[in-house]
Amino acid sequence: MSKALRITQHGAPLDVLQFIEGDTTGARPLDPSEVRAAVRLAPIHPADINVLEGTYAALPTLPATPGNEGVAEILEVGSDAASAGWRVGQQVAFAPGSGTWRQRMVIQESSLTTVPQGLTQEQAATLVVNPATAWRMLHDFVTLQPGDWVVQNAANSAVGRCVIEIAAALGIKTLNVVRRPELVGELKALGADAVVLEDVKLRKEARAITGGAPVRLALNAVGGDSAVNIAGALANSGTLVTYGGMSKQPFRLGTGQLIFGDLRARGFWITAWYARATRAEKDAMLEAIARIMRQGHLTPSVDNIFSLNEYRQAITRAMEPSRPGKVFFRP
Ligand SMILES: NC(=O)c1ccc[n+]([C@@H]2O[C@H](COP(=O)([O-])OP(=O)(O)OC[C@H]3O[C@@H](n4cnc5c(N)ncnc54)[C@H](OP(=O)(O)O)[C@@H]3O)[C@@H](O)[C@H]2O)c1
């Protein structure tokens, strides 16, 4: 029996989340293809809040333990999982949405990903979702060369910071939009080439900022006016990838941006990428990201770490704007 968070219905996060001391889901005997794991650290992402609210695209069958990602240690391995190469003591992460806000979990080996060597626990606990999202968006839509520019909003978000650091490691330049002036120096220190506030009209200013270099990729986590603004930085036939909607405003583009700018609007969801990627593709991407991490980059900013029974403070904090970093559970 162990501790876990659980929901039996969707609604306001603090109304629906329950703390369970006698969770038995991680204690049952293993099927051959399963492993038992002890979760060591798990972040609270915006998508986790959306799962609690019932507004996320992929919702678990209820009752369920939320928690999109985390890092865990394998405690026990079924016979088929052992044949697939999993070992007791190994550090693992999970396919997004595996339900990590608990001490023990039993999970199919096909849902595990190997955690590369040499990462901090915070890096390992946040490897699978945000750095991977940044990595895929920088690789899968436009062929970028060193020296090319990318524009993004919510640049201080966890994903935005990953975009800055991965782009810098690849020699790609970033034009970053934030809504608070105190973030400018911090993001430049991470490797951002330019950081501007939301009220800078990029349709007019982008060329001056990039020295006339075309911007062919825009990454949108906000929607509404902010999406229109970053699209204004794009060169003709540029691509805008939407991966989040933090403003809760519908995604918009100007009619002229589509007609005269021939812009392409795409969407990206890392969960769908993991569902179609092979184990070799996942391992190759995570190792490439880990190489950048081992050089001292992609260290997630930690706002606070809570135990599971402190879930009310944890969720309240995770839902506050202007946080300096992620909120985590240490189960
Ligand atoms: N599609 C995918 O596969 C995928 C994968 C990972 C994440 N995401 C999405 O990406 C987004 C960022 O996730 P994260 O974990 O990086 O978030 P995070 O670290 O919690 O950061 C949240 C960001 O959103 C900004 N923000 C909050 N409310 C806003 C509003 N009303 N208007 C404009 N900006 C607002 C914050 O700005 P302040 O600091 O100024 O408050 C901050 O930059 C979320 O929508 C998440 O669901 C999508």
The ligand as an ORCA input file, in Angstrom:
! r2SCAN-3c Opt
* xyz 0 1
  N       1.636     20.226    -27.682
  C       2.519     19.605    -26.919
  O       2.970     18.500    -27.195
  C       2.963     20.285    -25.667
  C       4.038     19.783    -24.923
  C       4.455     20.487    -23.787
  C       3.770     21.641    -23.414
  N       2.716     22.060    -24.147
  C       1.987     23.293    -23.828
  O       2.915     24.336    -23.863
  C       2.475     25.375    -23.012
  C       3.611     25.748    -22.066
  O       3.870     24.632    -21.217
  P       5.036     24.727    -20.124
  O       5.062     23.478    -19.335
  O       6.248     25.180    -20.810
  O       4.433     25.931    -19.238
  P       4.999     26.728    -17.993
  O       6.441     26.487    -17.792
  O       4.054     26.519    -16.869
  O       4.865     28.250    -18.500
  C       3.615     28.816    -18.776
  C       3.831     29.972    -19.742
  O       2.585     30.477    -20.187
  C       2.560     31.881    -20.000
  N       1.192     32.279    -19.734
  C       0.410     31.892    -18.712
  N      -0.821     32.441    -18.832
  C      -0.786     33.197    -19.954
  C      -1.730     34.030    -20.615
  N      -2.980     34.192    -20.138
  N      -1.348     34.683    -21.731
  C      -0.102     34.526    -22.226
  N       0.838     33.752    -21.649
  C       0.495     33.092    -20.528
  C       3.470     32.129    -18.820
  O       3.895     33.465    -18.800
  P       4.200     34.212    -17.371
  O       5.445     33.582    -16.828
  O       4.379     35.626    -17.770
  O       3.002     33.963    -16.483
  C       4.596     31.158    -19.160
  O       5.414     31.685    -20.164
  C       1.216     24.848    -22.316
  O       0.087     25.290    -23.031
  C       1.377     23.354    -22.450
  O       0.149     22.654    -22.372
  C       2.305     21.404    -25.264
*
